[in-house]
Amino acid sequence: MNAPYLPGEAPPPAFPLNRYLPSLPEGMLRGWLSERVAAGGWVLFPFGEAPALALEAARLGYRVLVATSNPVLAFLQEILADPGEASLWQSALAHLAASRIEDQRLEPYLRAMYATTCPRCGAHISARAYLWHKGASEPHARLLTCPHCGESGLHPLEETDRALLPPLQRSYALHHARALQGVTPPGDALREQAEAALKIYLHRPLIALFTLINQAQGLELLPPQRKRLEALLLSACDRANTLWPHPEAVKPLRTLATPAIFTEWNLWEVLEEAPAAWAQTASGVPVRTWPDLPPAGGGICIFPGRLREAAPALESLRPQAVIAPLPRPNAAFWKQAILWSGWLWGRASIGAWKPLLRRYRYTWEWHAELLGEAWKTLSPHLPPDTPLLALLDGDEAPFLRAAVVSLANGGMTCESLALRPAEGAQIRARTGEPQPPSSAAPGALRSLALEGIRAHLQERGESAPWSCLHAAGLRSLAQAGALAFAAPGQTYRQVTGLLRLHPLPEGLRAAPAQAQSGQMRRYWLEAPPAEILSLADRAEMAAVRALAQRAPLPFPALDAAVCAALPGLLTPEEDLLRMVLASYAAEGEAGFALREDEAPAKRRADLREMAATLKEVGSRLGAGVTSEGAVTPVVSWHFGEGAAIHFCVIASALAGKTTSQNAGLEGQRWIVLPGSRANLLLYKLRRDPALRETVKRGGWQFIKFRHVRRLEADAGLRRENLDARLRLDPLTYEGPQLPLL
């Protein structure tokens, strides 16, 4: 259960609608696929939630079957795979702009809905957007860029801006009725729910959107032009809602909750800017719709239907691997996808998704049931022992719990679990048989989960966030085959109770709730094993070792090397690796390399120098001086009446290792280290409450190499002022803000 975390090689790509979908890095599939799938072999993406990853697999020379019953996801995958030439987009938009409405071209008609004047030069222009307070009857600001004088930014609303809204009310009822009719006709049992979903569309955007859709439906276009025009309209559908916070948020969108301040966009300008967004993934990957197949050299086949309908495709193609970026419960996307599908392709296109309008609460328990049914449907139609990689874009405990429980109940055997705190989790599994219901008593299962948690803390050698402990307990239950009780939803409920850490189990400590709460609260053992190096120290050593073996090293390669050295639930945070690099390395065009003053020979010389300097200063002060150790010297000053000061000289920031190995020293304890390690050490102390407690309890203090040199040069240093002089240069964080934990 300890396969390495796959960190990827580049940030998640940007593409239309990506704010609703899993945020997964590029470049994470190459190694995993090459070890399991022959060139040209079939790979199944069963949920269609990560179109960019499907494209990545296709570019690597694999044939990819993307199964999805969501018409929006199927369309998104098709267009991203082959956006087409810029001329296609331009001609589609030109046809729409030139269409006639009320004796004028559509473009000026739409622009007039956003007409404003430049506050600097008075020119008549279009506002780019408006800002609204939630619940307000009108916007409070306009965002503009004047093409005449260059004025740009936010400006208060003027009376002429307000005067645009009342005339629009006359046509709102008609457009609202069309929006409802596109999804649920009169008398439909779900009409009330569709109307509730429409509440996130203000009057002007809805009128503009349906004006565009109605005009587009009347155009005679070639099929490739029609596809691109539908893509432009899909971008407009997304920009027409009130789910655009100001300032823009980076976190994924999950609910239909309108933010306190939101942006209303100029939908004509959205159309003009959309082609560039759709073309960002431009690759010309061959894309087909089942039963047509892509060439053997790689491509995508979209199966636009339910998984149970895909059985013939699966048995015919016999995929060699399954890659499953897992969906979350996502009312924001799922309900809007129902609306958009009906508006763009007709009510018949909505299909299996329409009942989701009825659901008000998308719970994790329900989601576990949904995923479990998907795996039960898939498993019988896949070859035995087909490898599966499930990807989660986040480490939230409920998400991981639903994922693992659904796999165990759906005929999949979990083989490994890797998690990177605050980033994601990855589950490796194989097709198998559904687990029989567990007959173990709840008490025995609780003990099993706690054993897994304690074992992880021992292996870790430091405190751990709740997400890691939850994963460790879940892994322990999965290894024992104890994740099936009845239905996945019932299993989810019972496992939730088994993994609670309140009240705190015997032998565990936790950071105060007010200091660290929820997902970030950290836990540790009351009596940790002294011989185990902390994860942070091991991550530092692994990163430095990788740089020493091969440099320059791009960050993705370094990250992958460290993740391979510390697999599974020991995957270190990216912030920690960045702090290690800032301490040891310099970045060039080709990547990171150790700085010249970090060369091993140079640091060994520094250690010898520090040991010799401390001996000389101690002798000057009249102390009895002893020294032990050559690799990491410990210099001790012994004064009368048993008083002693010990200096542990290190070239690293391995504070956990140093305090553990020298816990028996009696007297003042100092760790002597290079000043370039200060930021890294302070980060470790802030990150790990167990280390902070060890340092405080042991009375450990820190002094930099440069200050030892100053003490040597200090002619006024005496025994009487020694304590004060030792503390004149404390560790302080230098540079950008310390990463928040």
C-alpha positions in Angstrom: 0.0 0.0 0.0 3.0 2.3 -0.5 3.3 3.2 -4.2 4.7 6.7 -4.8 2.5 9.7 -5.3 2.6 10.9 -8.9 3.1 14.7 -8.7 3.0 15.6 -12.4 5.2 17.9 -14.4 3.2 21.1 -14.9 0.3 22.9 -13.3 -3.3 22.0 -14.3 -4.1 23.4 -17.7 -6.7 26.1 -18.2 -9.6 25.4 -20.5 -13.3 26.4 -20.5 -15.4 25.1 -17.6 -12.3 23.9 -15.8 -13.4 25.6 -12.6 -16.0 22.9 -12.2 -13.7 19.9 -12.8 -10.9 18.1 -11.0 -7.7 20.3 -10.9 -5.0 17.7 -11.8 -1.5 18.5 -13.0 -0.2 17.6 -16.4 2.5 15.0 -16.9 1.4 12.5 -14.2 0.5 9.6 -16.5 3.6 8.8 -18.6 5.4 6.5 -16.2 2.3 4.8 -14.9 0.9 4.0 -18.3 4.2 2.9 -19.9 4.6 0.2 -17.2 1.1 -1.2 -17.8 -0.2 -0.5 -21.3 1.3 -1.3 -24.6 1.6 1.4 -27.2 -1.7 1.8 -29.0 -3.5 -0.1 -26.2 -6.9 1.0 -24.8 -7.2 3.1 -21.6 -10.6 3.7 -20.1 -11.7 7.1 -18.5 -15.0 6.1 -17.0 -16.4 9.5 -15.9 -15.2 12.0 -18.4 -14.3 14.5 -15.6 -10.7 15.2 -16.8 -10.6 16.0 -20.5 -7.0 17.3 -20.3 -5.7 14.0 -18.8 -7.5 12.0 -21.5 -5.8 14.2 -24.1 -2.4 13.6 -22.4 -2.9 9.8 -22.6 -3.9 10.1 -26.3 -0.8 12.2 -27.0 1.3 9.5 -25.4 0.2 7.1 -28.1 -2.7 5.3 -26.3 -6.3 4.9 -27.5 -8.6 6.4 -24.9 -12.2 5.5 -24.3 -14.0 8.3 -22.5 -17.4 7.2 -21.2 -19.8 9.9 -20.0 -23.5 10.4 -20.0 -23.1 14.2 -19.4 -23.6 15.9 -22.8 -21.5 18.9 -21.8 -18.5 16.7 -20.8 -18.7 14.7 -24.0 -18.9 18.0 -26.1 -16.0 19.5 -24.0 -13.8 16.5 -24.7 -14.6 16.5 -28.4 -13.8 20.2 -28.9 -10.7 20.3 -26.7 -9.3 17.3 -28.6 -9.5 19.0 -31.9 -10.4 22.8 -31.6 -9.8 23.3 -35.3 -8.4 26.2 -37.2 -8.9 29.8 -36.0 -10.8 30.5 -39.2 -13.5 28.1 -38.2 -14.1 30.0 -35.0 -13.9 33.4 -36.8 -16.4 32.4 -39.4 -18.9 31.0 -36.9 -18.7 34.2 -34.8 -19.0 36.3 -38.0 -22.1 34.5 -39.1 -23.7 35.1 -35.7 -22.6 38.8 -35.5 -24.1 39.4 -38.9 -27.5 37.8 -38.2 -30.4 40.3 -38.1 -32.6 41.2 -35.2 -35.0 44.1 -35.1 -33.6 45.5 -38.4 -30.0 45.6 -37.2 -27.0 43.3 -36.9 -26.8 41.2 -33.8 -23.5 42.5 -32.6 -24.4 46.1 -32.1 -27.8 45.0 -30.7 -26.0 42.9 -28.0 -23.4 45.6 -27.3 -26.1 48.1 -26.7 -27.2 46.1 -23.6 -23.8 47.0 -22.1 -23.5 50.6 -23.4 -21.6 53.1 -21.2 -19.4 56.2 -21.5 -15.8 56.5 -20.7 -15.3 58.6 -17.6 -12.1 60.1 -19.0 -12.8 61.0 -22.7 -16.6 60.6 -22.8 -16.6 58.1 -25.7 -19.5 55.7 -26.1 -18.1 52.2 -25.4 -19.3 48.9 -24.0 -18.7 47.9 -20.3 -16.6 44.7 -19.9 -18.6 43.7 -16.8 -20.6 45.0 -13.9 -20.2 44.2 -10.2 -23.2 43.4 -8.0 -23.9 42.9 -4.4 -25.8 39.7 -3.7 -29.5 40.5 -3.5 -29.2 44.0 -5.0 -31.6 45.4 -7.6 -28.8 46.9 -9.7 -25.0 46.8 -10.1 -22.8 49.1 -8.1 -19.8 49.4 -10.4 -18.7 48.9 -14.0 -15.5 47.5 -15.4 -14.3 49.0 -18.6 -11.4 49.4 -21.0 -11.7 52.4 -23.3 -10.2 51.7 -26.8 -10.0 55.5 -27.4 -8.0 56.8 -24.5 -6.8 53.7 -22.7 -8.8 54.3 -19.5 -9.2 51.0 -17.7 -10.6 49.7 -14.4 -13.6 49.9 -12.1 -15.8 52.9 -12.0 -19.1 53.8 -10.2 -22.3 53.3 -12.1 -23.9 56.3 -13.9 -27.5 57.1 -14.5 -27.2 56.0 -18.1 -26.0 52.6 -17.0 -29.0 52.3 -14.7 -31.4 53.3 -17.5 -30.4 50.2 -19.5 -32.1 47.8 -17.1 -35.9 48.8 -17.1 -36.5 48.4 -20.8 -35.1 44.8 -20.6 -37.8 43.8 -18.2 -40.4 43.8 -21.0 -38.8 40.8 -22.7 -37.5 39.0 -19.6 -40.7 36.9 -19.2 -40.5 35.5 -22.7 -36.8 34.6 -22.4 -37.3 33.1 -19.0 -40.1 30.9 -20.4 -37.9 29.8 -23.2 -35.2 28.9 -20.7 -37.6 26.7 -18.7 -39.2 25.2 -21.8 -35.7 24.1 -23.0 -35.4 21.9 -20.0 -38.9 21.1 -18.6 -42.1 21.7 -20.5 -45.2 22.8 -18.6 -46.5 20.1 -16.3 -43.1 18.4 -15.9 -42.6 17.1 -12.4 -39.2 18.8 -12.3 -40.2 22.2 -13.6 -40.1 23.8 -10.1 -36.5 22.5 -9.6 -35.5 23.8 -13.0 -36.9 27.2 -12.1 -34.9 27.1 -8.8 -31.7 26.4 -10.8 -32.4 29.4 -13.1 -32.2 31.8 -10.2 -28.5 32.2 -10.6 -29.1 34.0 -14.0 -29.9 37.7 -13.8 -32.3 39.3 -16.2 -29.9 40.9 -18.6 -27.6 37.9 -18.9 -30.5 35.6 -19.5 -32.0 37.9 -22.1 -28.6 38.2 -23.9 -27.9 34.5 -23.7 -31.3 33.5 -25.2 -31.0 36.1 -27.8 -27.7 34.6 -28.9 -29.1 31.0 -28.7 -32.2 31.9 -30.7 -30.2 33.7 -33.4 -27.7 30.8 -33.6 -30.4 28.2 -34.1 -31.6 30.1 -37.2 -28.2 30.1 -38.9 -27.3 27.8 -41.8 -23.8 26.6 -41.0 -21.5 23.8 -41.9 -21.2 21.1 -39.2 -17.7 22.2 -38.1 -18.9 25.8 -37.9 -22.0 24.7 -35.9 -19.8 22.8 -33.4 -17.6 25.9 -32.8 -20.6 28.2 -32.4 -22.0 25.8 -29.8 -18.7 25.9 -28.0 -18.8 29.8 -28.0 -22.4 29.6 -26.7 -21.3 27.2 -24.0 -18.8 29.7 -22.8 -21.5 32.3 -22.7 -23.8 30.0 -20.7 -21.1 29.7 -18.1 -20.3 33.4 -17.9 -24.0 34.3 -17.7 -24.5 33.0 -14.2 -23.9 34.8 -10.9 -21.2 32.3 -9.7 -18.3 34.6 -10.5 -17.0 36.1 -7.3 -15.1 39.4 -7.3 -12.2 39.2 -6.9 -12.1 35.9 -8.8 -11.5 32.9 -6.6 -9.1 30.0 -7.4 -10.9 27.3 -5.5 -13.2 25.0 -7.5 -16.9 25.8 -7.8 -19.1 23.2 -6.1 -22.4 24.8 -5.2 -25.0 27.1 -6.6 -24.4 29.8 -3.9 -24.1 33.3 -5.3 -21.1 35.1 -3.7 -21.4 38.3 -1.7 -20.0 40.3 -4.6 -20.1 38.9 -8.1 -19.4 39.8 -11.7 -21.9 40.1 -14.5 -20.0 39.7 -17.8 -20.6 41.4 -21.2 -21.6 38.2 -23.1 -20.7 39.6 -26.5 -17.1 40.2 -25.3 -17.2 36.7 -23.8 -17.9 35.3 -27.3 -15.1 37.3 -28.8 -12.6 36.0 -26.2 -13.8 32.4 -26.1 -11.9 31.0 -29.2 -8.5 31.6 -27.5 -9.7 29.8 -24.4 -10.9 26.8 -26.4 -7.7 26.7 -28.4 -5.3 26.5 -25.4 -5.2 22.7 -25.6 -4.8 22.7 -29.4 -3.4 19.4 -30.3 -5.3 17.9 -33.2 -5.8 14.6 -31.3 -8.0 12.3 -33.4 -11.4 12.1 -31.8 -14.3 9.8 -32.7 -17.7 8.9 -31.3 -18.5 5.2 -30.6 -18.6 2.9 -32.5 -16.1 4.8 -34.7 -12.5 4.2 -33.4 -9.4 6.4 -33.5 -6.2 5.2 -35.3 -3.9 2.8 -33.6 -1.3 5.5 -33.0 -3.5 7.2 -30.4 -6.7 9.1 -30.1 -10.0 9.4 -28.2 -13.2 7.6 -28.6 -16.2 9.2 -26.8 -19.0 6.9 -25.6 -21.9 9.3 -24.9 -24.0 7.2 -22.6 -24.3 5.4 -19.2 -21.7 3.0 -18.1 -24.1 0.1 -18.2 -24.7 0.9 -21.9 -20.9 0.8 -22.5 -20.6 -3.0 -21.8 -20.3 -3.9 -25.5 -17.6 -1.3 -26.0 -15.7 -2.5 -23.0 -15.8 -6.2 -23.9 -14.9 -5.4 -27.5 -11.9 -3.0 -26.7 -10.7 -4.8 -23.5 -9.0 -1.8 -21.9 -5.6 -2.5 -20.4 -6.0 0.2 -17.7 -8.5 2.5 -16.1 -7.7 6.1 -15.2 -10.4 7.6 -13.1 -10.2 11.2 -12.0 -13.1 11.0 -9.5 -16.0 13.4 -9.6 -17.2 15.2 -6.5 -20.8 15.9 -5.6 -21.1 19.1 -7.7 -24.5 20.8 -7.8 -23.0 23.8 -9.5 -21.8 21.9 -12.6 -24.3 19.0 -12.7 -27.4 21.2 -12.5 -26.1 23.7 -14.9 -25.0 21.0 -17.4 -28.7 19.9 -17.4 -29.8 23.5 -18.3 -27.1 24.0 -20.9 -27.7 20.7 -22.6 -31.4 21.4 -23.0 -30.7 25.0 -24.2 -28.1 24.0 -26.8 -29.1 20.5 -27.9 -32.7 20.1 -26.9 -34.4 18.3 -24.0 -33.8 14.9 -25.4 -30.0 15.4 -24.9 -30.3 15.6 -21.1 -31.1 12.0 -20.7 -30.0 10.3 -17.5 -29.0 13.6 -15.9 -32.4 15.2 -15.5 -33.3 13.5 -12.2 -30.4 15.2 -10.6 -32.5 18.4 -10.7 -34.6 16.9 -7.9 -31.8 16.4 -5.5 -31.2 19.3 -3.1 -28.4 17.8 -1.0 -25.5 16.1 -2.7 -24.1 14.2 0.4 -20.9 12.1 0.5 -22.9 9.1 1.6 -25.0 9.3 -1.5 -21.9 9.9 -3.6 -20.3 6.7 -2.2 -23.4 4.8 -3.4 -23.2 6.5 -6.8 -19.5 5.6 -7.2 -20.0 2.1 -5.9 -22.7 1.4 -8.5 -20.4 2.7 -11.2 -17.6 0.2 -10.2 -20.1 -2.7 -9.9 -21.2 -1.9 -13.4 -17.7 -1.6 -14.8 -15.9 -4.5 -13.1 -17.6 -7.5 -14.8 -16.8 -6.1 -18.3 -13.1 -5.4 -17.7 -10.3 -8.0 -18.1 -9.3 -9.7 -14.8 -6.7 -7.7 -12.8 -7.1 -4.6 -14.9 -5.0 -1.8 -13.1 -6.9 1.2 -12.0 -5.6 4.6 -11.0 -8.2 6.7 -9.1 -7.2 10.4 -8.8 -8.6 12.8 -6.2 -8.0 16.6 -6.5 -7.9 17.2 -2.8 -7.2 15.4 0.5 -10.6 15.9 2.2 -11.5 13.0 4.4 -15.1 12.5 3.2 -14.0 12.5 -0.5 -11.3 9.8 0.2 -13.6 7.8 2.3 -16.3 7.7 -0.4 -13.7 6.8 -3.0 -12.1 3.9 -1.1 -15.4 2.5 0.2 -17.0 2.6 -3.2 -14.0 0.8 -4.8 -14.1 -1.9 -2.1 -17.8 -2.4 -2.5 -17.7 -2.3 -6.3 -15.4 -5.2 -7.2 -12.1 -3.4 -7.0 -9.1 -4.5 -4.9 -7.2 -1.5 -3.4 -3.5 -2.0 -3.6 -2.0 1.3 -2.6 -2.9 4.7 -1.3 -0.8 7.8 -1.7 -1.7 11.2 -0.3 -0.1 14.7 -0.5 -1.6 16.9 2.2 -3.7 19.8 0.8 -3.2 18.6 -2.7 -4.6 15.2 -3.6 -4.8 11.5 -3.2 -4.2 8.6 -5.5 -5.6 5.1 -5.2 -4.1 2.1 -7.1 -6.5 -0.8 -7.5 -7.3 -3.8 -9.7 -10.5 -5.3 -10.9 -11.6 -8.2 -8.7 -14.7 -9.4 -6.9 -16.9 -7.4 -4.5 -15.9 -7.9 -0.9 -18.3 -10.0 1.2 -19.9 -8.1 4.1 -17.6 -7.8 7.1 -18.6 -9.9 10.1 -16.1 -8.2 12.5 -17.5 -6.4 15.5 -17.4 -2.6 15.5 -14.9 -2.7 18.4 -12.5 -4.9 16.5 -12.7 -2.7 13.5 -12.1 0.4 15.6 -9.0 -1.2 17.0 -7.9 -2.1 13.5 -8.3 1.5 12.3 -6.4 2.9 15.4 -3.6 0.4 14.8 -3.2 1.8 11.3 -3.2 5.4 12.6 -0.5 4.6 15.3 1.6 2.6 12.8 1.6 5.6 10.4 2.6 8.0 13.2 5.5 5.7 14.2 6.6 5.4 10.5 6.3 9.2 10.0 8.4 10.2 13.1 6.5 13.5 13.5 3.1 14.9 13.8 0.6 14.3 11.0 -2.5 16.2 9.7 -5.9 14.7 10.1 -6.1 13.9 6.4 -3.1 11.5 6.7 -4.3 9.8 9.8 -7.8 9.3 8.3 -6.1 7.8 5.2 -3.9 5.5 7.4 -7.0 4.2 9.3 -8.9 3.7 6.0 -5.9 1.9 4.5 -5.7 -0.4 7.5 -9.4 -1.3 7.1 -9.0 -1.8 3.3 -6.0 -4.1 3.8 -8.0 -6.2 6.2 -10.9 -6.4 3.8 -13.2 -4.7 6.3 -14.8 -2.0 4.1 -18.0 -3.8 3.1 -21.0 -4.0 5.4 -24.0 -3.7 3.1 -24.5 -0.9 0.6 -21.6 1.6 0.1 -23.7 4.3 1.8 -24.1 2.2 4.9 -20.4 1.3 4.9 -19.5 5.0 4.5 -21.6 5.9 7.6 -20.0 3.1 9.7 -16.5 3.8 8.6 -17.0 7.5 9.4 -17.6 6.5 13.0 -14.7 4.1 13.1 -12.2 6.8 12.1 -13.2 9.6 14.6 -10.5 10.8 16.9 -12.8 12.5 19.4 -12.3 11.8 22.2 -8.5 11.5 21.6 -7.4 7.9 21.7 -4.9 6.8 24.4 -1.3 7.5 23.4 -2.1 10.4 21.0 -1.6 14.1 21.3 -3.1 16.9 19.3 -2.5 20.5 18.6 -4.9 22.8 20.5 -8.2 23.1 18.5 -7.9 26.9 18.5 -4.4 26.7 17.1 -5.1 24.2 14.2 -8.6 23.2 13.4 -10.3 20.7 11.1 -8.3 19.4 8.2 -5.0 21.1 9.3 -5.0 20.0 12.9 -2.0 17.8 13.6 -1.7 14.7 15.9 1.3 12.9 17.2 2.4 10.1 19.6 3.0 10.8 23.2 6.0 8.5 23.1 7.4 8.6 19.5 10.2 6.1 18.5 13.5 7.9 19.0 15.2 6.0 16.2 12.9 7.2 13.4 13.9 10.3 11.6 11.1 12.8 11.1 9.4 12.9 7.7 10.5 16.5 7.3 14.2 15.6 7.9 14.0 12.7 5.5 12.4 14.9 2.8 15.3 17.4 3.3 17.9 14.6 2.9 16.1 13.1 -0.1 16.0 16.4 -1.9 19.6 17.2 -1.2 20.7 13.7 -2.3 18.8 14.1 -5.6 20.5 17.5 -6.2 23.9 16.0 -5.4 23.3 13.1 -7.8 22.0 15.0 -10.8 22.0 18.7 -11.3 20.6 20.9 -12.6 17.3 19.3 -11.8 13.9 20.8 -12.8 11.4 21.0 -9.9 9.1 18.3 -11.3 12.0 15.8 -11.6 13.1 16.6 -8.0 9.6 16.4 -6.8 9.2 12.9 -8.4 12.5 11.7 -6.9 11.4 12.8 -3.4 8.0 11.3 -3.8 9.6 8.0 -4.9 11.8 8.0 -1.8 8.9 8.8 0.5 5.9 6.9 -1.0 2.3 6.4 0.0 1.1 8.5 3.0 4.6 9.8 3.6 4.5 12.1 0.6 5.9 15.5 1.7 4.1 18.7 1.0 5.3 20.8 -1.9 5.8 23.8 0.4 8.4 21.8 2.4 10.3 20.9 -0.8 10.3 24.5 -1.9 11.7 25.6 1.5 14.5 23.0 1.2 15.3 24.3 -2.3 15.4 27.9 -1.0 17.8 26.8 1.7 20.2 24.7 -0.4 19.9 25.5 -4.1 19.9 28.2 -6.8 17.6 28.0 -9.8 18.9 28.4 -13.3 17.3 28.0 -16.8 17.7 24.2 -16.6 16.6 23.7 -13.1 17.9 23.7 -9.5 21.5 23.0 -8.4 23.2 23.1 -5.1 24.8 26.5 -4.4 28.6 26.5 -4.4 28.7 27.0 -0.6 26.6 23.9 -0.2 29.1 21.6 -1.8 29.8 18.6 0.6 33.5 19.4 0.9 32.7 23.0 1.7 30.2 22.1 4.4 32.6 19.6 6.0 35.2 22.3 6.2 32.5 24.6 7.8 31.8 22.0 10.5 35.5 21.6 11.3 35.9 25.4 11.4 32.9 25.8 13.8 34.1 23.0 16.1 37.6 24.6 16.2 36.2 28.1 16.8 33.9 26.9 19.6 36.8 25.1 21.3 38.9 28.2 21.1 36.2 30.5 22.5 35.4 28.1 25.3 39.1 27.9 26.3 39.3 31.7 26.3 36.4 31.8 28.7 38.2 29.4 31.0 35.9 26.4 30.4 36.9 22.8 30.2 36.3 21.9 26.6 35.4 18.5 25.2 34.5 17.5 21.7 32.8 14.4 20.3 32.0 13.4 16.8 33.6 14.2 13.5 30.7 14.3 11.1 28.4 16.3 13.4 30.6 17.6 16.2 29.3 18.2 19.7 31.5 20.8 21.5 30.8 21.2 25.3 32.0 23.9 27.7 32.2 22.8 31.3 32.2 25.5 34.0 32.4 25.1 37.7 29.6 23.5 39.8 28.4 21.2 37.0 27.3 24.0 34.7 27.8 23.1 31.0 26.9 24.5 27.6 26.7 22.1 24.6 26.9 23.0 21.0 25.7 20.5 18.4 27.1 21.6 15.0 25.2 20.7 11.9 25.2 21.8 8.3 21.6 20.9 7.7 18.2 21.7 9.3 17.8 18.2 10.7 16.5 19.5 14.1 14.5 16.4 14.8 17.5 14.1 14.3 19.8 16.4 16.3 17.5 16.7 19.3 16.8 13.0 19.4 20.5 11.9 19.2 21.5 14.4 21.9 18.6 14.2 24.3 20.9 13.0 27.1 23.0 16.2 27.3 22.8 18.0 30.7 22.9 21.8 30.7 22.3 24.4 28.0 21.8 23.0 24.5 22.5 24.8 21.4 22.2 23.7 17.7 24.7 25.5 15.6 23.8 25.7 11.9 24.3 27.8 8.8 22.2 31.0 8.5 20.9 29.7 5.2 19.0 27.0 7.2 17.1 29.5 9.3 14.0 29.8 7.1 13.8 26.0 6.7 14.2 25.3 10.4 11.6 27.9 11.3 9.2 26.4 8.7 9.7 23.0 10.2 9.0 24.3 13.7 5.9 26.1 12.6 4.7 23.0 10.7 5.2 20.4 13.4 3.8 21.0 16.9 5.6 17.8 18.1 9.0 19.2 17.1 8.1 22.5 18.8 7.3 20.7 22.0 10.5 18.7 21.8 12.6 21.9 21.3 10.8 23.7 24.1 10.9 20.8 26.6 14.6 20.2 25.9 15.5 23.9 26.2 17.1 23.8 22.8 18.3 27.1 21.3 19.8 28.0 17.9 22.8 29.9 16.9 24.1 30.6 13.4 27.6 30.0 12.0 28.1 33.8 11.5 27.3 34.5 15.1 29.9 32.0 16.3 32.4 33.8 14.2 31.3 37.1 15.8 31.8 35.6 19.3 35.3 34.6 18.3 36.1 38.2 17.3 34.4 39.7 20.3 37.2 40.9 22.6 34.6 41.9 25.3 33.2 38.4 25.6 33.2 37.3 29.3 31.6 34.5 31.3 29.4 37.1 32.9 27.9 38.4 29.6 28.0 35.1 27.7 24.3 34.3 28.0 23.3 37.7 26.6 25.9 37.6 23.8 24.8 34.1 22.7 21.3 35.4 22.1 22.1 38.5 20.1 21.4 37.0 16.7 18.2 34.8 17.0 16.7 32.9 14.1 14.4 35.1 12.1 12.6 34.5 8.9 14.1 36.4 6.0 12.5 36.9 2.5 8.9 36.3 1.3 6.2 35.4 3.8 6.5 32.0 5.5 4.1 29.7 3.8 0.8 29.5 5.7 0.0 26.1 7.2 
